[in-house]
Amino acid sequence: MSYLLSKSKKNHPEANGQVQKITPESAGWEYVGFEMFHLKEKQTLSFDTENTEVCFVLMAGKATLSVGDETFAKMGNRATPFERIPPYSLYVPHNQTVDILAETNLELAVCRAPSQGNLPVRLITPEEVGVEHRGYGYNKRLVHNILPETEPADSLLVVEVFTDEGNTSSYPSHKHDQKNSETETYLEETYYHRFDPPQGFAMQRVYTDDRSLDECMAVYDGDVVQVPKGYHPMATVAGYNNYYLNVMAGPVRKWRFTWEADHLWVNSEEYANKFK
């Protein structure tokens, strides 16, 4: 199994409901942390943001979240991410304690990056999430920009993507792994995958130009792919729709990337016209 693939513990969660935990230390990088919790109705969780900023994404179910003297009651608007409507999320800065009560069974994503900033706690409503359609033909996907670079945060970027069966995503292949570049920013990235129906799978590849890194993974429901560098396209298989939640972070909070030259033509008008 690839060292870039973190298998879900959804069948044997921790006592606190945790089924995924990626830290900079476990991933061998500097910035991105990601955790996934599956909480039962009425289960509680107390979470310390420590030295990180955190974006809590209510993937499915409802919860009440309390931070200091602020309470956000019964947030949540979807029973499954495959409803394809933007979720509720909560941005919380460093050195805060967040108390969480699951009002229903809850799938809660915790997206983290180092921060010493002093931005306020902020509820991100579905109406504030940017919705866009990208690509053509067999490269179409639906994107929800939960925490884009146009909205305040220190280093976190959070987005969710829906890709229909038989389509590709994060494609044409692109990379964002250069710290001293006029065309790229250095952004570490995680992909949290879901499938409908849940027994499905997809293929994701992570590779560099010189192929010193070249990993191809079969990804199942609840798995996380870690992208420390290189290109990272994903392809679905027939019969199974895919969802993934991306977390990105780095020293410069801008999404600047380079396309892989061999496949750039897929963005062309000529390719798009085939599907009009």
Backbone as CSV, one residue per row, in Angstrom:
resi,resn,N_x,N_y,N_z,CA_x,CA_y,CA_z,C_x,C_y,C_z
1,MET,0.841,-1.200,0.000,0.000,0.000,0.000,0.874,1.247,0.000
2,SER,0.473,2.243,-0.759,1.250,3.468,-0.854,1.310,4.194,0.484
3,TYR,2.456,4.780,0.775,2.606,5.559,2.003,1.814,6.863,1.942
4,LEU,1.313,7.228,0.770,0.501,8.436,0.624,-0.971,8.192,0.909
5,LEU,-1.349,6.925,1.121,-2.752,6.568,1.321,-3.022,6.267,2.790
6,SER,-3.992,6.977,3.368,-4.419,6.730,4.748,-5.791,6.076,4.706
7,LYS,-5.859,4.827,5.155,-7.105,4.076,5.108,-8.047,4.525,6.234
8,SER,-9.342,4.537,5.919,-10.347,4.943,6.892,-10.474,3.905,8.009
9,LYS,-10.727,4.417,9.209,-11.025,3.556,10.361,-12.516,3.589,10.687
10,LYS,-13.354,3.847,9.673,-14.784,4.027,9.936,-15.434,2.782,10.519
11,ASN,-14.882,1.618,10.268,-15.443,0.397,10.844,-14.944,0.131,12.261
12,HIS,-13.887,0.817,12.657,-13.322,0.683,14.010,-12.851,2.051,14.505
13,PRO,-13.782,2.994,14.676,-13.388,4.346,15.080,-12.828,4.382,16.493
14,GLU,-12.085,5.451,16.773,-11.635,5.698,18.137,-12.848,6.015,19.015
15,ALA,-12.645,5.984,20.316,-13.761,6.239,21.241,-14.375,7.615,21.020
16,ASN,-13.570,8.568,20.584,-14.081,9.926,20.333,-14.644,10.086,18.930
17,GLY,-14.756,8.991,18.177,-15.329,9.036,16.846,-14.341,9.303,15.723
18,GLN,-13.085,9.460,16.060,-12.090,9.782,15.029,-11.831,8.586,14.116
19,VAL,-11.869,8.848,12.790,-11.625,7.783,11.809,-10.471,8.125,10.865
20,GLN,-10.003,9.373,10.901,-8.828,9.788,10.138,-8.070,10.840,10.937
21,LYS,-6.747,10.753,10.876,-5.922,11.800,11.486,-4.621,11.930,10.700
22,ILE,-4.478,13.065,10.023,-3.264,13.406,9.294,-2.667,14.630,9.970
23,THR,-1.417,14.552,10.355,-0.723,15.692,10.942,0.509,15.998,10.093
24,PRO,1.086,17.201,10.225,2.346,17.456,9.525,3.428,16.436,9.880
25,GLU,3.419,15.985,11.127,4.429,15.000,11.548,4.189,13.652,10.869
26,SER,2.947,13.198,10.822,2.671,11.896,10.217,2.857,11.934,8.701
27,ALA,2.565,13.086,8.079,2.683,13.206,6.630,4.091,13.548,6.182
28,GLY,4.930,14.041,7.109,6.289,14.432,6.742,6.346,15.744,5.981
29,TRP,5.407,16.655,6.318,5.435,17.957,5.685,5.269,19.051,6.728
30,GLU,4.850,20.272,6.350,4.927,21.422,7.250,3.588,22.002,7.675
31,TYR,2.558,21.869,6.871,1.392,22.720,7.058,0.064,22.004,7.298
32,VAL,-0.335,21.110,6.445,-1.711,20.610,6.443,-1.951,19.561,7.517
33,GLY,-3.062,19.740,8.250,-3.583,18.713,9.131,-5.030,18.435,8.765
34,PHE,-5.445,17.179,8.897,-6.823,16.819,8.575,-7.282,15.717,9.519
35,GLU,-8.482,15.879,10.059,-9.090,14.852,10.902,-10.548,14.672,10.495
36,MET,-11.029,13.451,10.645,-12.423,13.143,10.349,-13.021,12.433,11.543
37,PHE,-14.200,12.895,11.967,-14.908,12.301,13.096,-16.284,11.832,12.634
38,HIS,-16.656,10.630,13.056,-18.007,10.119,12.892,-18.614,10.033,14.289
39,LEU,-19.482,10.979,14.618,-20.081,11.043,15.948,-21.513,10.518,15.910
40,LYS,-21.885,9.819,16.957,-23.250,9.354,17.099,-24.129,10.486,17.658
41,GLU,-25.434,10.377,17.460,-26.354,11.376,18.003,-26.155,11.529,19.505
42,LYS,-26.031,12.770,19.964,-25.831,13.185,21.361,-24.391,12.976,21.850
43,GLN,-23.513,12.444,21.004,-22.117,12.321,21.401,-21.480,13.709,21.419
44,THR,-20.546,13.929,22.341,-19.878,15.220,22.461,-18.391,15.079,22.185
45,LEU,-17.798,16.206,21.817,-16.369,16.254,21.531,-15.862,17.635,21.918
46,SER,-14.773,17.685,22.668,-14.124,18.946,22.995,-12.806,19.007,22.236
47,PHE,-12.629,20.094,21.490,-11.512,20.178,20.559,-10.706,21.439,20.823
48,ASP,-9.378,21.295,20.969,-8.463,22.406,21.186,-7.766,22.731,19.864
49,THR,-7.916,23.958,19.381,-7.280,24.319,18.111,-5.769,24.516,18.252
50,GLU,-5.277,24.639,19.481,-3.828,24.738,19.745,-3.215,25.859,18.916
51,ASN,-2.142,25.558,18.163,-1.451,26.598,17.389,-1.874,26.591,15.928
52,THR,-3.115,26.144,15.665,-3.605,26.066,14.294,-4.908,26.836,14.123
53,GLU,-5.146,27.293,12.897,-6.485,27.733,12.518,-7.218,26.501,12.011
54,VAL,-8.529,26.460,12.224,-9.300,25.263,11.902,-10.579,25.658,11.168
55,CYS,-10.884,24.898,10.126,-12.175,25.010,9.466,-12.921,23.704,9.705
56,PHE,-13.989,23.771,10.495,-14.844,22.618,10.752,-15.905,22.570,9.651
57,VAL,-15.948,21.481,8.914,-16.926,21.323,7.834,-17.935,20.262,8.247
58,LEU,-19.209,20.639,8.296,-20.268,19.682,8.626,-20.640,18.932,7.353
59,MET,-19.946,17.843,7.139,-20.119,17.067,5.911,-21.525,16.493,5.809
60,ALA,-22.023,15.954,6.928,-23.362,15.363,6.955,-23.860,15.356,8.396
61,GLY,-25.140,15.641,8.590,-25.714,15.679,9.925,-25.744,17.081,10.502
62,LYS,-26.225,17.183,11.745,-26.360,18.478,12.424,-25.580,18.470,13.739
63,ALA,-25.088,19.644,14.130,-24.331,19.765,15.377,-24.477,21.166,15.936
64,THR,-24.281,21.276,17.242,-24.143,22.562,17.907,-22.685,22.729,18.308
65,LEU,-22.074,23.839,17.891,-20.679,24.128,18.189,-20.606,25.386,19.039
66,SER,-19.819,25.318,20.112,-19.657,26.448,21.018,-18.192,26.815,21.117
67,VAL,-17.898,28.108,20.977,-16.535,28.630,21.079,-16.590,29.865,21.950
68,GLY,-15.960,29.836,23.132,-16.036,30.971,24.038,-17.484,31.256,24.395
69,ASP,-17.920,32.491,24.179,-19.301,32.855,24.506,-20.215,32.798,23.280
70,GLU,-19.734,32.202,22.181,-20.538,32.077,20.966,-21.021,30.646,20.801
71,THR,-22.288,30.484,20.476,-22.867,29.169,20.216,-23.550,29.177,18.863
72,PHE,-23.257,28.165,18.072,-23.849,28.017,16.750,-24.697,26.752,16.816
73,ALA,-25.999,26.954,16.963,-26.896,25.854,17.317,-27.435,25.129,16.093
74,LYS,-27.413,23.808,16.193,-28.059,22.918,15.227,-27.713,23.277,13.786
75,MET,-26.414,23.443,13.546,-25.949,23.690,12.179,-25.950,22.387,11.398
76,GLY,-26.092,22.520,10.094,-26.059,21.354,9.218,-27.285,21.317,8.335
77,ASN,-27.087,20.941,7.086,-28.195,21.021,6.130,-28.254,19.843,5.170
78,ARG,-27.417,18.813,5.393,-27.491,17.686,4.469,-27.245,16.373,5.211
79,ALA,-27.927,15.337,4.753,-27.785,14.014,5.354,-26.609,13.264,4.758
80,THR,-26.173,13.700,3.589,-25.031,13.114,2.898,-24.440,14.181,1.995
81,PRO,-23.130,14.181,1.782,-22.568,15.173,0.863,-23.098,15.034,-0.552
82,PHE,-23.622,13.850,-0.903,-24.099,13.639,-2.268,-25.430,14.337,-2.565
83,GLU,-25.955,15.076,-1.595,-27.060,15.988,-1.887,-26.591,17.147,-2.768
84,ARG,-25.278,17.373,-2.804,-24.650,18.359,-3.693,-25.124,19.783,-3.432
85,ILE,-25.368,20.090,-2.180,-25.624,21.470,-1.774,-24.482,21.890,-0.861
86,PRO,-24.095,23.165,-0.864,-22.979,23.600,-0.023,-23.262,23.367,1.458
87,PRO,-22.239,23.033,2.240,-22.432,22.751,3.658,-22.280,23.995,4.526
88,TYR,-22.572,23.826,5.820,-22.174,24.799,6.832,-20.760,24.469,7.302
89,SER,-19.986,25.516,7.575,-18.644,25.348,8.117,-18.407,26.427,9.165
90,LEU,-17.414,26.200,10.030,-17.069,27.161,11.072,-15.563,27.351,11.095
91,TYR,-15.130,28.603,10.901,-13.704,28.939,10.991,-13.385,29.367,12.420
92,VAL,-12.320,28.785,12.993,-11.921,29.087,14.370,-10.417,29.322,14.401
93,PRO,-9.952,30.412,15.003,-8.509,30.680,15.076,-7.819,29.828,16.136
94,HIS,-6.530,30.080,16.325,-5.720,29.283,17.256,-6.102,29.564,18.716
95,ASN,-5.672,28.644,19.573,-5.835,28.775,21.028,-7.302,28.918,21.463
96,GLN,-8.174,28.133,20.842,-9.588,28.139,21.197,-10.042,26.713,21.532
97,THR,-10.985,26.622,22.440,-11.620,25.340,22.731,-12.998,25.326,22.084
98,VAL,-13.251,24.289,21.319,-14.524,24.152,20.611,-15.253,22.942,21.194
99,ASP,-16.451,23.159,21.707,-17.275,22.078,22.235,-18.339,21.729,21.203
100,ILE,-18.424,20.446,20.886,-19.280,19.979,19.803,-20.281,18.975,20.348
101,LEU,-21.559,19.198,20.046,-22.623,18.265,20.378,-23.263,17.800,19.077
102,ALA,-23.211,16.507,18.825,-23.858,15.958,17.637,-25.364,15.892,17.870
103,GLU,-26.119,16.666,17.108,-27.578,16.659,17.229,-28.186,15.460,16.500
104,THR,-27.460,14.956,15.519,-27.799,13.731,14.794,-26.484,12.978,14.592
105,ASN,-26.518,11.825,13.959,-25.269,11.230,13.515,-24.536,12.250,12.656
106,LEU,-23.243,12.374,12.884,-22.502,13.506,12.340,-21.203,13.048,11.686
107,GLU,-20.971,13.565,10.491,-19.678,13.403,9.802,-19.020,14.772,9.789
108,LEU,-17.957,14.918,10.561,-17.341,16.222,10.801,-15.893,16.218,10.340
109,ALA,-15.574,17.106,9.405,-14.198,17.262,8.934,-13.520,18.393,9.695
110,VAL,-12.268,18.177,10.077,-11.475,19.171,10.801,-10.239,19.467,9.962
111,CYS,-10.215,20.660,9.373,-9.152,21.063,8.444,-8.252,22.057,9.160
112,ARG,-6.929,21.782,9.190,-6.051,22.562,10.057,-4.789,23.020,9.335
113,ALA,-4.247,24.152,9.814,-2.932,24.620,9.373,-2.358,25.524,10.451
114,PRO,-1.031,25.577,10.587,-0.413,26.420,11.615,-0.816,27.883,11.464
115,SER,-1.043,28.538,12.604,-1.484,29.930,12.573,-1.246,30.583,13.915
116,GLN,-0.819,31.839,13.872,-0.795,32.673,15.062,-1.602,33.948,14.828
117,GLY,-2.483,33.881,13.834,-3.307,35.030,13.485,-4.425,35.245,14.480
118,ASN,-5.089,36.358,14.346,-6.155,36.723,15.287,-7.466,37.018,14.563
119,LEU,-7.742,36.260,13.515,-9.016,36.417,12.837,-10.149,35.950,13.746
120,PRO,-11.336,36.503,13.605,-12.442,36.109,14.484,-13.039,34.764,14.088
121,VAL,-13.741,34.169,15.047,-14.563,32.998,14.751,-15.597,33.411,13.703
122,ARG,-15.804,32.562,12.694,-16.700,32.955,11.603,-17.508,31.768,11.100
123,LEU,-18.814,31.910,11.089,-19.684,30.914,10.486,-19.693,31.123,8.971
124,ILE,-19.488,30.036,8.234,-19.552,30.070,6.774,-20.840,29.374,6.367
125,THR,-21.802,30.141,5.910,-23.106,29.583,5.560,-23.078,29.032,4.132
126,PRO,-24.041,28.171,3.793,-24.105,27.661,2.419,-24.198,28.765,1.375
127,GLU,-24.880,29.861,1.712,-25.035,30.967,0.763,-23.716,31.670,0.481
128,GLU,-22.755,31.525,1.392,-21.455,32.177,1.215,-20.451,31.303,0.477
129,VAL,-20.825,30.086,0.153,-19.925,29.159,-0.535,-20.058,29.357,-2.043
130,GLY,-18.934,29.603,-2.706,-18.947,29.769,-4.151,-19.153,28.434,-4.860
131,VAL,-20.074,28.414,-5.813,-20.399,27.192,-6.558,-19.985,27.390,-8.009
132,GLU,-19.228,26.442,-8.546,-18.825,26.548,-9.949,-18.751,25.175,-10.598
133,HIS,-18.930,25.177,-11.916,-18.801,23.966,-12.712,-17.519,24.090,-13.529
134,ARG,-16.697,23.055,-13.499,-15.434,23.079,-14.233,-15.382,21.929,-15.230
135,GLY,-14.701,22.168,-16.340,-14.407,21.110,-17.278,-15.512,20.825,-18.279
136,TYR,-15.218,19.901,-19.176,-16.121,19.524,-20.246,-16.155,18.010,-20.385
137,GLY,-17.259,17.521,-20.907,-17.337,16.106,-21.264,-17.008,15.183,-20.111
138,TYR,-16.007,14.352,-20.300,-15.617,13.372,-19.298,-14.683,13.961,-18.241
139,ASN,-14.522,15.268,-18.262,-13.685,15.953,-17.277,-14.489,17.012,-16.530
140,LYS,-15.798,16.768,-16.373,-16.664,17.727,-15.667,-16.701,17.431,-14.182
141,ARG,-16.795,18.501,-13.370,-16.997,18.336,-11.932,-17.663,19.588,-11.362
142,LEU,-18.322,19.397,-10.221,-18.990,20.470,-9.491,-18.124,20.833,-8.293
143,VAL,-17.889,22.136,-8.101,-16.956,22.602,-7.070,-17.673,23.527,-6.099
144,HIS,-17.457,23.293,-4.787,-17.925,24.192,-3.735,-16.700,24.803,-3.043
145,ASN,-16.498,26.098,-3.216,-15.358,26.801,-2.627,-15.718,27.250,-1.210
146,ILE,-15.381,26.423,-0.232,-15.763,26.672,1.155,-14.910,27.769,1.777
147,LEU,-13.601,27.665,1.618,-12.676,28.660,2.170,-11.623,28.976,1.111
148,PRO,-11.998,29.785,0.108,-11.065,30.137,-0.957,-10.132,31.266,-0.545
149,GLU,-9.177,31.572,-1.391,-8.189,32.599,-1.056,-8.806,33.994,-0.990
150,THR,-10.001,34.174,-1.527,-10.671,35.472,-1.470,-11.329,35.744,-0.122
151,GLU,-11.399,34.718,0.728,-11.998,34.873,2.054,-10.911,34.790,3.118
152,PRO,-11.085,35.455,4.265,-9.994,35.565,5.230,-9.623,34.254,5.908
153,ALA,-8.319,33.998,5.965,-7.682,32.914,6.712,-6.187,33.176,6.612
154,ASP,-5.407,32.494,7.419,-3.959,32.696,7.388,-3.285,31.850,6.318
155,SER,-3.623,30.569,6.256,-3.005,29.717,5.234,-3.932,28.650,4.673
156,LEU,-5.065,28.402,5.320,-5.967,27.333,4.895,-6.732,27.666,3.613
157,LEU,-6.876,26.651,2.762,-7.787,26.665,1.630,-8.595,25.372,1.695
158,VAL,-9.918,25.477,1.575,-10.781,24.291,1.699,-11.803,24.313,0.562
159,VAL,-11.937,23.179,-0.124,-12.860,23.076,-1.253,-13.384,21.646,-1.320
160,GLU,-14.627,21.481,-1.780,-15.151,20.144,-2.015,-15.557,20.015,-3.477
161,VAL,-15.390,18.776,-4.009,-15.572,18.539,-5.436,-16.386,17.265,-5.642
162,PHE,-17.333,17.319,-6.591,-18.168,16.180,-6.955,-17.836,15.774,-8.389
163,THR,-17.523,14.503,-8.584,-17.152,13.997,-9.900,-18.029,12.797,-10.231
164,ASP,-18.724,12.869,-11.355,-19.641,11.800,-11.737,-18.888,10.553,-12.191
165,GLU,-19.591,9.421,-12.148,-19.008,8.148,-12.566,-18.400,8.253,-13.966
166,GLY,-17.224,7.665,-14.134,-16.561,7.630,-15.426,-15.814,8.890,-15.804
167,ASN,-15.786,9.898,-14.931,-15.116,11.157,-15.232,-13.795,11.280,-14.483
168,THR,-12.969,12.199,-14.961,-11.719,12.532,-14.282,-11.877,13.837,-13.522
169,SER,-10.960,14.085,-12.600,-10.992,15.289,-11.785,-9.557,15.628,-11.373
170,SER,-9.360,16.871,-10.914,-7.988,17.365,-10.699,-7.152,17.102,-11.948
171,TYR,-7.799,17.363,-13.087,-7.228,17.023,-14.382,-7.656,18.099,-15.374
172,PRO,-6.859,18.482,-16.377,-5.528,17.976,-16.656,-4.599,18.073,-15.444
173,SER,-3.628,17.183,-15.419,-2.709,17.104,-14.288,-2.047,18.454,-14.031
174,HIS,-1.995,18.827,-12.755,-1.378,20.089,-12.377,-0.623,19.894,-11.065
175,LYS,0.283,20.817,-10.763,1.055,20.731,-9.522,1.226,22.117,-8.925
176,HIS,1.465,22.142,-7.608,1.730,23.381,-6.879,2.707,23.042,-5.757
177,ASP,3.980,22.902,-6.116,4.976,22.419,-5.149,6.257,23.235,-5.110
178,GLN,6.242,24.453,-5.678,7.442,25.272,-5.727,7.312,26.469,-4.782
179,LYS,8.301,26.637,-3.914,8.269,27.746,-2.957,8.837,29.040,-3.541
180,ASN,9.655,28.947,-4.564,10.285,30.134,-5.136,10.014,30.157,-6.636
181,SER,8.776,30.455,-6.964,8.353,30.425,-8.355,7.413,31.583,-8.623
182,GLU,7.465,32.119,-9.839,6.552,33.184,-10.226,5.205,32.633,-10.679
183,THR,5.147,31.336,-10.959,3.925,30.747,-11.506,3.242,29.759,-10.572
184,GLU,3.919,29.307,-9.517,3.361,28.322,-8.592,3.485,28.799,-7.159
185,THR,2.614,28.273,-6.312,2.787,28.374,-4.871,2.967,26.967,-4.315
186,TYR,3.611,26.887,-3.163,3.792,25.608,-2.490,2.581,25.345,-1.619
187,LEU,1.812,24.330,-1.984,0.618,23.963,-1.219,0.590,22.447,-1.020
188,GLU,0.685,22.021,0.218,0.422,20.619,0.546,-1.083,20.390,0.447
189,GLU,-1.482,19.117,0.224,-2.902,18.886,-0.032,-3.325,17.499,0.425
190,THR,-4.535,17.431,0.992,-5.159,16.137,1.290,-6.466,16.026,0.519
191,TYR,-6.795,14.781,0.156,-8.063,14.439,-0.484,-8.786,13.447,0.413
192,TYR,-9.943,13.836,0.947,-10.804,12.920,1.693,-11.905,12.452,0.751
193,HIS,-11.938,11.152,0.456,-12.821,10.611,-0.575,-14.067,9.954,0.003
194,ARG,-15.195,10.165,-0.697,-16.440,9.445,-0.438,-16.986,8.924,-1.763
195,PHE,-17.817,7.865,-1.686,-18.383,7.274,-2.896,-19.865,6.984,-2.720
196,ASP,-20.586,7.066,-3.841,-22.000,6.748,-3.887,-22.247,5.865,-5.113
197,PRO,-22.628,4.584,-4.875,-22.766,3.855,-3.611,-21.417,3.686,-2.892
198,PRO,-21.453,3.437,-1.584,-20.231,3.516,-0.775,-19.210,2.412,-1.014
199,GLN,-19.589,1.321,-1.683,-18.614,0.256,-1.933,-17.710,0.556,-3.120
200,GLY,-17.892,1.738,-3.742,-17.114,2.091,-4.917,-15.674,2.440,-4.614
201,PHE,-14.944,2.712,-5.683,-13.553,3.135,-5.549,-13.182,4.000,-6.746
202,ALA,-12.029,4.646,-6.659,-11.476,5.437,-7.757,-9.974,5.213,-7.776
203,MET,-9.334,5.714,-8.801,-7.882,5.636,-8.912,-7.307,7.051,-8.840
204,GLN,-6.292,7.214,-8.007,-5.611,8.508,-7.939,-4.110,8.287,-8.045
205,ARG,-3.480,9.124,-8.844,-2.042,9.030,-9.075,-1.371,10.299,-8.576
206,VAL,-0.200,10.168,-7.944,0.618,11.295,-7.505,2.007,11.077,-8.081
207,TYR,2.491,12.044,-8.895,3.760,11.814,-9.585,4.438,13.138,-9.930
208,THR,5.746,13.087,-10.068,6.552,14.251,-10.430,7.068,14.096,-11.856
209,ASP,7.593,15.187,-12.411,8.094,15.153,-13.788,9.189,14.112,-13.972
210,ASP,10.074,13.998,-12.987,11.187,13.045,-13.117,10.826,11.641,-12.638
211,ARG,9.569,11.459,-12.189,9.051,10.176,-11.722,9.799,9.634,-10.493
212,SER,10.520,10.517,-9.790,11.103,10.087,-8.518,9.991,9.807,-7.506
213,LEU,8.844,10.429,-7.708,7.614,10.081,-7.005,6.604,9.667,-8.060
214,ASP,6.087,8.456,-7.952,5.092,7.978,-8.910,4.278,6.885,-8.232
215,GLU,3.176,7.290,-7.593,2.328,6.382,-6.830,0.920,6.383,-7.419
216,CYS,0.339,5.205,-7.597,-1.036,5.072,-8.061,-1.808,4.259,-7.036
217,MET,-2.957,4.781,-6.602,-3.685,4.194,-5.481,-5.132,3.909,-5.832
218,ALA,-5.634,2.763,-5.369,-7.070,2.490,-5.380,-7.641,3.070,-4.096
219,VAL,-8.543,4.036,-4.237,-9.056,4.801,-3.103,-10.496,4.396,-2.838
220,TYR,-10.798,4.051,-1.577,-12.137,3.613,-1.184,-12.790,4.651,-0.267
221,ASP,-14.039,4.406,0.073,-14.847,5.341,0.847,-14.196,5.656,2.194
222,GLY,-13.941,6.937,2.434,-13.358,7.379,3.694,-11.850,7.469,3.695
223,ASP,-11.198,7.047,2.614,-9.738,7.107,2.552,-9.253,8.526,2.291
224,VAL,-7.999,8.782,2.667,-7.357,10.073,2.425,-6.091,9.855,1.606
225,VAL,-5.948,10.638,0.536,-4.710,10.672,-0.240,-3.947,11.933,0.141
226,GLN,-2.657,11.768,0.424,-1.791,12.887,0.781,-0.927,13.257,-0.427
227,VAL,-0.896,14.555,-0.745,-0.144,15.036,-1.901,0.936,15.999,-1.412
228,PRO,2.156,15.513,-1.208,3.226,16.401,-0.752,3.824,17.234,-1.876
229,LYS,3.747,16.712,-3.112,4.280,17.407,-4.286,3.798,16.674,-5.529
230,GLY,4.021,17.294,-6.676,3.731,16.626,-7.931,2.297,16.755,-8.394
231,TYR,2.032,16.116,-9.520,0.702,16.077,-10.123,-0.167,15.059,-9.390
232,HIS,-1.519,15.235,-9.449,-2.362,14.380,-8.611,-3.766,14.191,-9.192
233,PRO,-3.886,13.711,-10.440,-5.205,13.501,-11.042,-5.944,12.322,-10.414
234,MET,-7.266,12.326,-10.588,-8.124,11.279,-10.043,-9.119,10.852,-11.120
235,ALA,-9.395,9.539,-11.208,-10.343,9.023,-12.193,-11.344,8.103,-11.510
236,THR,-12.634,8.336,-11.791,-13.684,7.486,-11.243,-13.894,6.266,-12.147
237,VAL,-14.677,5.313,-11.656,-15.040,4.141,-12.458,-16.552,4.116,-12.630
238,ALA,-17.020,3.364,-13.622,-18.443,3.320,-13.930,-19.247,2.820,-12.730
239,GLY,-20.372,3.470,-12.473,-21.286,3.046,-11.423,-21.129,3.767,-10.107
240,TYR,-20.056,4.565,-9.950,-19.775,5.162,-8.646,-19.413,6.640,-8.780
241,ASN,-20.273,7.486,-8.201,-19.981,8.908,-8.128,-19.014,9.171,-6.980
242,ASN,-18.164,10.172,-7.165,-17.117,10.488,-6.189,-17.311,11.886,-5.610
243,TYR,-16.968,11.983,-4.335,-16.875,13.269,-3.632,-15.499,13.316,-2.986
244,TYR,-14.858,14.480,-3.027,-13.669,14.644,-2.183,-13.621,16.042,-1.585
245,LEU,-13.075,16.092,-0.379,-12.828,17.344,0.328,-11.331,17.596,0.302
246,ASN,-10.954,18.729,-0.265,-9.539,19.125,-0.339,-9.192,20.097,0.778
247,VAL,-8.052,19.865,1.403,-7.448,20.833,2.320,-6.074,21.166,1.771
248,MET,-5.788,22.451,1.602,-4.486,22.909,1.137,-3.967,23.987,2.069
249,ALA,-2.644,24.041,2.197,-2.025,25.109,2.983,-0.549,25.175,2.631
250,GLY,0.014,26.373,2.787,1.427,26.596,2.530,1.823,27.975,2.988
251,PRO,3.054,28.402,2.682,3.547,29.690,3.182,2.899,30.900,2.523
252,VAL,2.369,30.720,1.304,1.677,31.800,0.589,0.270,31.311,0.276
253,ARG,-0.730,32.035,0.752,-2.115,31.567,0.622,-2.709,31.987,-0.725
254,LYS,-2.160,31.391,-1.765,-2.672,31.571,-3.115,-2.601,30.235,-3.837
255,TRP,-3.634,29.949,-4.632,-3.649,28.711,-5.418,-3.107,29.027,-6.798
256,ARG,-1.800,28.801,-6.974,-1.125,29.041,-8.238,-0.463,27.726,-8.644
257,PHE,-0.736,27.260,-9.853,-0.286,25.924,-10.232,0.213,25.911,-11.670
258,THR,0.881,24.815,-12.014,1.397,24.595,-13.357,0.758,23.344,-13.935
259,TRP,0.233,23.449,-15.164,-0.317,22.289,-15.843,0.802,21.389,-16.355
260,GLU,0.548,20.094,-16.412,1.474,19.193,-17.089,1.295,19.387,-18.592
261,ALA,2.378,19.719,-19.283,2.291,20.146,-20.677,1.634,19.105,-21.576
262,ASP,1.903,17.830,-21.339,1.402,16.776,-22.227,-0.116,16.741,-22.306
263,HIS,-0.795,17.151,-21.226,-2.247,17.000,-21.159,-2.999,18.328,-21.177
264,LEU,-2.277,19.414,-21.369,-2.895,20.740,-21.328,-3.961,20.901,-22.411
265,TRP,-3.829,20.168,-23.513,-4.779,20.287,-24.626,-6.213,19.941,-24.219
266,VAL,-6.387,19.201,-23.119,-7.735,18.854,-22.665,-8.515,20.105,-22.253
267,ASN,-7.808,21.196,-21.961,-8.462,22.465,-21.634,-8.840,23.264,-22.876
268,SER,-8.522,22.771,-24.056,-8.658,23.560,-25.272,-10.110,23.704,-25.705
269,GLU,-10.360,24.732,-26.497,-11.696,24.948,-27.066,-12.069,23.811,-28.003
270,GLU,-11.067,23.293,-28.707,-11.323,22.165,-29.615,-11.887,20.970,-28.862
271,TYR,-11.303,20.656,-27.679,-11.814,19.548,-26.872,-13.221,19.864,-26.359
272,ALA,-13.425,21.092,-25.879,-14.733,21.469,-25.346,-15.817,21.387,-26.407
273,ASN,-15.493,21.742,-27.649,-16.483,21.746,-28.725,-16.998,20.365,-29.048
274,LYS,-16.257,19.332,-28.679,-16.712,17.972,-28.928,-17.979,17.647,-28.151
275,PHE,-18.251,18.412,-27.088,-19.360,18.101,-26.198,-20.481,19.142,-26.267
276,LYS,-20.409,20.035,-27.242,-21.436,21.055,-27.383,-22.470,20.623,-28.428
